[in-house]
Amino acid sequence: MAINMKKINFILFTMIYFAASIVLMGNPYRPLAPALIYARYILILLGFSLLILIYFRKSRLTILRFSSFLSIYIFIIWILFSLFVALSEIIHHTFPFQGLFFLLIVPFIYFTVMPFMTKLSGPIVYQSLFAANFLYILISYLTVPVDFLPYTGLAANPNGFGQIAAIAVINGFFILIKMAKKRKLAKILLITSIFLSLVSVILSSSRTSFIVVGIITLILTVHFIVSRRNFKPFLIIIIVGLISWFSPIKEMFLHGMIEKFSSTYNEGNLFSGRTGIWKVVAQDSSLFGNGEDYFQKFFEGAHNSIVYILGVYGIIPAILLTAFLLFLIILAFLHTIRSKRDKLAVFPFVIIVTFTLFSMTEAMFGLIGTGISVAFYHIVGLLLFNREVNIETKTVAIETKSP
């Protein structure tokens, strides 16, 4: 009997992405309930344990090779970043949990195990990401009424719900691309789900999420027109835009998103006070940071991954992380150009850009992170190590059969 690795990985990845995003249900002013914290870590540990078990049973003596010289440099930057984070923690007399997580767990589980499992089952990251995030959207509307805007759903704040909805929109589009033409009913249901996710972005009034969806839509449109001579995405966007404009969504958009942009702009506070925090962090910056408790003195958090690393761990880790993200975007872009035959060649670039954009307004690097954080690391592993050699069999077995 053949083991369907695609279904197994879909379930495991969906569970991990969903569990990781439980963190969005809490914040410093509304901490997560202990039951949710336990459930989050139990599900994540269960998912990781099963992936590692399958990995050791199937990988045998597989050696992963770097995809290019650029990927080697990116990996070295990550290792240096991890070491300096650990050194900063030691200097501030704390056990280097975060540094060791970056140094050991990320390269093993995220860069190695999860990409290897993906190669056994095919590219299902976008399917699992969509399923995990859309499940949050459904549960939100079933349990939390839309009594006032901005809508938060299950999340602790509108930005968290907007992030979930934006990721569902983006990944739903990739499912639509790969879906067979004959599955008309499935396409209708999927388009409805994507539309509901887009409405959720608008209801959240999350400017970052709306901008991310807009930028990714532009990237996908340009990609399909230039590289594949496919105008369908562009036509779909126009049709959806016209339908939305002549529907109640228009009023939600004008009174929610646009009003928020307008009011913050008129107040000279387009970044909602975050620039003030960023200036203070820059003034307080030091070579090895100010320790993990640094941001407790602020009413709001860092709202930026680079700023968070700068404030907590120091100048050198912040510079290394910036270089890591920039070179990673270049690597993902080169992958898109070189893989012209693959319809999903642009997917890694989209995920890297999505995560980076969210990182500019939220602190995304931490222990585990949200679902998009896990997917980001996962995609990084696929980009860094897209070649492999199996010493024993020279190939990777996709299925195992029992007699």
C-alpha positions, 0 to 999 in steps of 0.5 A: 500500500503506497503512503500518500506523502502529499496528504501527510505533509499537507496535514502536518504543514497545515497543523504547524502553520495553524498552531504557530499563528495562535500567537496572534490571538494574544498581545502584551495587553491581552495575553494568551490563555495558558490552554492556548499556549500549551495547545500551540506548543504541543501541536508544533512539537507533534508536527515537528516530531513527526516530520523529523521521524519521517525525515530520518526514515526516508533521507538515509544519507542524503547530502544537501548541496547549496543551490549557488555561491550566493546561497552559500554566502546567505547561509554564512550570514545567517550563521553569523547572525545567529552567533552574534544573537547568542553572544548578545544574550550571553553578554546580558547574562541570559541563556542563549535560547534565541541564538541557539534556536537560530543557530541549530533549530532553524537550519535543521528543521526549517532549512533541511527537514521541511524542504526535504519533506516538500520534495517528497510530496511536491510544492504544497506550502501554498496549499497548507498556508491557505488552509491554515489561515482561511480556517482562522477566517472561518472560525472568526466569522462563526464565533466573533460577530462583525459588530464594529470596525476594524474587525479583529476576528480571533486575533488580538488586534486588527493587524493580526487578523489582516495578516491572516487574511492577506496570506490567505488571499495570496496563497489562494491565488496560487492554488487557483493557478494550479487547479485543473480547468475541469474542476469548475465547482472547486474553482467557484468555491476557491474564488469565493474563499479568496474574495472573503479573505480580501473582504477580511483584509478590508474589514481589518483596516490593516494598512500593512496587509492591504499594501502587501496584497497590493504589492504581491498582486502587482508582482504576480500580474507583471510576472504572468504578463512578462514571462508567461504572456498570460493576461488572465490574472490581470483580467481577474483583478479588473473584474474583482475590482469592478464587482467590489466597487459596485458593492458594499465593500466600497463603503467598507474600504472608504470608511475603513482603510482610506479614512485611516490612511487619511487621518494618520497622514493629516496628523503627520503620523503616517506610521502611527507613532512608530517612527518615534520609537524607532528614533529612540531605539537608534539613539539607544543602539549599541554593539550588543544591544540592550537585552531582551527586556528592552522594549518593555519600557515602550507602550508599543513594541518595536513594530519592525523586525530590524528595529527589534533586533537592533534594540535587543541584540545590537548593531551587528545582528541588525546589519547581518539580518538586513543583509540576509533579507536583501540577498535572499530577495535577490536569490528568490528573484534569480530563481524566478527568472531561471525557472521559466517552465515552472508556473510556481517559480515566482512563489518563493519570491512572493513568500520572501517579499510578503514576509519582508514587508510584514517584517517592516511593521511587525517583529517577525523573528522570534521563537517559532513565530507565526505561520508565515514565519515558519513558511518563510524559513521553509522557503529559505531552505528550498532556495538554499538547498535545491540540489541533493545527492543520496549516497545510498540510492542516488535518488529520493524515494517518493513512495514506500510500498509494503508487500 
